[in-house]
Amino acid sequence: MPLSEIPLRAWRKRGQSFDFRGHTIRYWVAGQGEPLLLIHGFPTASWDWHYLWQPLAQHHQVIACDMLGFGDSAKPLDHGYCLVEQADLQQALLEHLRLDQPVHVLAHDYGDSVAQELLARHYEGRFQMASCVFLNGGLFPETHRPALVQKLLLSPLGWMIGRAFGRSALADSFAQIFGPDTRPSESALDDFWSLINCNDGTRILHKLIAYVPQRRRLRDRWVAAMQQGEVPLRLINGEVDPISGVHMVERYHQLVLHADSVLLANIGHYPQIEAPVQVLKHYQAFRDRLRHVAPRAAYS
């Protein structure tokens, strides 16, 4: 049975705000139970989780924000955007909510890198992570295959590319990275574009893309954290994603001992949008088996 979506207009009305280092951040909280932090990807926002939001809230206290520079949050022009600061933001949000217990994490894309930093902080005693599930993202710089628009944004002309980026360019980009049978509707593209374009977001796309070289610099720190083995991990991955598809999963199994992964057949870069029922099933199975069954690979 398909999951009910939350229209963007309704999602925006449910949001709240808090101040992070002088910038307004929009966030969402629902449900009760152990806290589950949802961390979105680039270039979209926390609305990416809207199919999973209500089902997850039935069992967990779900928490998400639009990170600095994304969605409906502040997008300062004169700012050096940094993955480490986005991890600081996630911790500040938890402090704002007065949560001081171990947190489960579900992350995607850019959010995977933020989750990796939080995982490293867990082993340093600076964060309490109960578990982490990654969706498609650049966990390893050596397997990341950036899309054309990402390469252009990284170039010296990135500021021009960003300002020229429009809804049609977004549609073209998503057509390349979604699965062949799971591409977003025109209405969904309108909503994704609304979030990217909000607060003149195209002016800073070339600054946000700085996460790519940041991943390279922090690669060894983050991979070492994933290899520790104390925090239960799972990777749920759309296999036909040209950016971080099956080739990235193979590297995950090479580097992470007892790697637990799920491959979603014919699904691309946004499994929580393309196949939310499958993602929910495999996430809930992971949580149900955390202390009962050793991790194993799966295929669906």
Sequence and secondary structure as in RCSB ss.txt:
>XXXX:A:sequence
MPLSEIPLRAWRKRGQSFDFRGHTIRYWVAGQGEPLLLIHGFPTASWDWHYLWQPLAQHHQVIACDMLGFGDSAK
PLDHGYCLVEQADLQQALLEHLRLDQPVHVLAHDYGDSVAQELLARHYEGRFQMASCVFLNGGLFPETHRPALVQ
KLLLSPLGWMIGRAFGRSALADSFAQIFGPDTRPSESALDDFWSLINCNDGTRILHKLIAYVPQRRRLRDRWVAA
MQQGEVPLRLINGEVDPISGVHMVERYHQLVLHADSVLLANIGHYPQIEAPVQVLKHYQAFRDRLRHVAPRAAYS
>XXXX:A:secstr
       HHHHHHH EEEEETTEEEEEEEE  SSEEEEE  SS  GGGGHHHHHHHHTTSEEEEE  TTSTTS  
 SS    HHHHHHHHHHHHHHTT  S EEEEE THHHHHHHHHHHHHHTTS  EEEEEE SS SSGGG    HHH
HHHHSTTHHHHHHH  HHHHHHHHHHHS TT    HHHHHHHHHHHHGGGGGGGHHHHTTHHHHHHHHHHHHHHH
HTS SS EEEEEETT TTTSHHHHHHHHHHSTT  EEEETT  S HHHH HHHHHHHHHHHHHTTTTS    EE 
